[in-house]
Amino acid sequence: VGAAAFVTATLTLRPLRRAVALRHLRRPYWAETLEQRVSNLWQLTLVGLRDAGFCARAGEQPEELARRVRVDGVGACAQVLERARHGLGLDDGDLLAMAAAAELAYRAARTRLSIFARAAASVRWPLA
């Protein structure tokens, strides 16, 4: 009975946990550096791709992933992420572009999902 209650509680709370995590990736609850915000938006992109069944391979660079999956917005996200990783100067315009591209990629990847796949994604953990 205890195990059944634990599983029920876990499956019930996962969608809430996912919603909180996705909200933080889009708009952090606390102040974060520009590089961390870019990283959060890349994680949002990866969550959408994972929901659609795409997983990054070990050692695969972001631009390679973008070429392989061919989902709108992933290429733009990968370019900004690479610039952030290599310290090539980012500004607020880059962050806005990254946010728009990450949201586009997340939604574009998830448009392919059936209702059953969306339900499965809502309880999957970890997200990416």
PABA-890482 format. One record per residue: x, y, z of N, C-alpha, C in turn. Coordinates in steps of 0.2 Angstrom, whole numbers, plus 2048, in hexadecimal, padded with zeros to 3 digits. Example, Ala and Ser with C-alpha at 12.3 -4.5 7.8 and 13.67 -1.06 7.14 Angstrom:
# PABA-890482
 npx npy npz capx capy capz cpx cpy cpz
 842 7E4 827  83E  7EA  827 842 7F0 827
 840 7F5 823  844  7FB  824 840 800 827
This chain:
# PABA-890482
 npx npy npz capx capy capz cpx cpy cpz
 804 7FA 800  800  800  800 804 806 800
 80A 806 804  80E  80C  804 812 80D 7FE
 814 808 7FA  817  808  7F4 812 80B 7EF
 80C 809 7EF  807  80B  7EA 805 813 7EB
 805 815 7F2  804  81C  7F3 80A 820 7F1
 810 81E 7F2  816  821  7F0 816 822 7E8
 814 81D 7E4  814  81D  7DD 80F 822 7DB
 809 822 7DE  804  826  7DC 805 82E 7DE
 808 82F 7E3  80B  836  7E5 810 838 7E0
 815 834 7DF  81A  836  7DA 817 838 7D3
 813 834 7D1  810  835  7CA 80B 83B 7CA
 808 83C 7D0  804  842  7D0 808 849 7D1
 80E 848 7D4  812  84E  7D5 817 850 7CF
 818 84B 7CB  81D  84C  7C5 81A 852 7C1
 814 852 7BF  812  857  7BA 813 85E 7BD
 812 85F 7C4  813  865  7C7 81A 867 7C8
 81E 862 7C9  826  863  7C9 828 865 7C2
 825 862 7BD  827  864  7B6 825 86B 7B5
 81F 86D 7B7  81D  874  7B5 821 879 7B9
 823 877 7BF  828  87C  7C3 82E 87C 7BF
 831 877 7BD  838  877  7BA 838 87A 7B3
 832 879 7AF  832  87C  7A9 831 884 7AA
 82D 886 7AF  82C  88D  7B0 833 890 7B2
 837 88D 7B6  83D  88F  7B8 842 890 7B2
 842 88B 7AD  846  88B  7A7 844 891 7A3
 83E 893 7A2  83C  898  79E 83D 89F 7A2
 83B 8A0 7A8  83C  8A6  7AC 83E 8A4 7B3
 844 8A5 7B4  847  8A2  7BB 844 8A6 7C0
 843 8A2 7C6  840  8A5  7CC 845 8AA 7D0
 84B 8A9 7CE  850  8AE  7D1 855 8B0 7CC
 859 8B5 7CE  85D  8B8  7C9 863 8B3 7C7
 864 8B3 7C1  869  8AE  7BE 86D 8B2 7B9
 873 8B0 7B8  878  8B3  7B3 875 8B2 7AC
 877 8B6 7A7  875  8B5  7A0 877 8AE 79E
 87D 8AC 79F  87F  8A5  79D 87B 89F 7A0
 879 8A0 7A6  874  89B  7A9 86D 89B 7A6
 86B 8A1 7A4  864  8A2  7A1 865 89E 79A
 86A 89F 796  86B  89C  790 86B 894 791
 86F 892 796  86F  88B  798 868 888 799
 864 88C 79D  85D  88A  79F 859 88A 799
 859 88E 794  855  88E  78E 857 888 78A
 85E 886 78A  860  880  786 85D 87A 789
 85D 87A 790  859  874  793 852 874 791
 84F 87A 791  848  87A  78E 847 876 787
 84C 878 783  84C  875  77C 84D 86E 77D
 851 86C 781  853  864  782 84D 861 784
 849 864 789  843  861  78C 83E 860 786
 83D 865 782  838  864  77C 83A 85E 778
 841 85E 776  843  859  772 843 852 775
 844 852 77B  843  84B  77F 83C 849 77F
 838 84E 780  830  84C  77F 82F 849 778
 832 84B 773  831  849  76C 834 843 76B
 839 841 76F  83C  83A  76E 844 83B 76C
 846 842 76B  84D  843  769 851 843 770
 857 840 770  85C  840  775 862 842 772
 866 847 776  86D  848  774 871 842 775
 875 841 770  87A  83B  771 880 83E 775
 884 839 778  889  83A  77C 88F 83E 778
 891 844 77A  896  848  776 893 84C 771
 88D 84C 76F  88A  84F  76A 889 857 76B
 88C 85B 767  88C  862  768 885 865 766
 883 86A 769  87C  86D  768 87B 86E 760
 880 871 75D  87E  872  756 87D 86B 752
 881 866 754  880  860  751 879 85D 752
 877 85E 758  870  85C  75A 86B 85F 756
 86C 866 755  867  86A  751 867 867 74A
 86C 866 747  86C  863  740 869 85C 740
 86A 858 745  867  851  745 85F 851 746
 85D 856 74B  856  855  74C 851 859 748
 854 85F 745  850  863  740 84A 865 743
 84A 868 749  844  86B  74C 845 873 74C
 840 877 74A  840  87E  74A 843 881 750
 848 885 750  84A  889  756 850 886 759
 851 87F 758  857  87C  75C 85D 87F 759
 85E 880 753  864  883  750 866 88A 753
 861 88E 753  862  895  756 864 894 75E
 861 890 761  863  88E  768 86A 88C 769
 86C 887 765  873  884  765 878 88A 763
 877 88E 75F  87B  894  75D 87D 898 763
 877 89A 766  878  89F  76C 87C 89B 772
 87A 895 773  87D  891  778 884 890 777
 886 88F 771  88D  88E  76F 891 894 771
 88E 89A 76F  891  8A0  770 892 8A1 778
 88D 89F 77C  88E  8A0  783 893 89B 786
 893 895 783  898  891  786 89F 893 784
 8A0 896 77F  8A7  899  77D 8A9 8A0 77F
 8A4 8A3 783  8A5  8A9  786 8A6 8AF 780
 8A2 8AE 77B  8A2  8B3  776 89D 8B9 776
 89C 8BB 77C  898  8C1  77E 891 8C0 77C
 88C 8C0 781  885  8C0  780 882 8C7 782
 87C 8C8 780  879  8CE  782 871 8CC 783
 86D 8D1 785  866  8D0  786 863 8CE 780
 865 8D0 77A  862  8CF  774 863 8C7 772
 869 8C5 774  86A  8BD  773 866 8B9 778
 864 8BC 77E  860  8B8  782 859 8B8 780
 857 8BE 77D  850  8BE  77A 84F 8B9 774
 854 8B9 770  854  8B5  76A 854 8AD 76C
 858 8AC 771  859  8A5  774 852 8A3 777
 84F 8A7 77B  848  8A6  77E 843 8A4 779
 843 8A8 773  83E  8A7  76E 83F 8A1 76A
 846 89F 769  848  899  765 846 893 76A
 848 894 770  847  88E  775 83F 88C 775
 83B 891 776  834  890  776 831 88D 770
 834 890 76A  832  88D  763 834 886 763
 83A 884 765  83D  87D  765 839 879 769
 837 87B 76F  833  877  774 82C 875 771
 829 87B 76E  822  879  76C 822 876 765
 827 877 761  828  873  75A 829 86C 75C
 82D 86A 760  82F  863  762 828 860 765
 825 863 769  81F  860  76C 819 860 768
 819 863 762  813  863  75E 812 85C 75B
 817 858 75A  817  852  757 814 84D 75C
 813 84E 762  811  849  767 809 848 767
 808 842 769  801  840  76A 7FF 841 771
 7F9 841 772  7F6  842  779 7F9 83D 77E
 7FB 837 77C  7FE  832  780 805 834 782
 808 836 77D  80F  838  77D 810 83E 782
 80B 843 781  80B  849  786 80A 847 78D
 806 842 78E  804  840  795 80B 83C 798
 80E 838 794  814  835  796 819 83A 797
 81A 83F 793  81F  844  795 81E 848 79B
 817 849 79D  816  84D  7A3 818 849 7A9
 819 843 7A9  81B  83F  7AF 822 83D 7AF
 826 83E 7A9  82D  83C  7A8 831 840 7AC
 836 83D 7B0  83B  841  7B3 842 83C 7B3
 847 83F 7B2  849  846  7B1 846 849 7AA
 846 84F 7AA  843  852  7A4 846 851 79D
 84D 852 79D  851  851  797 856 84C 798
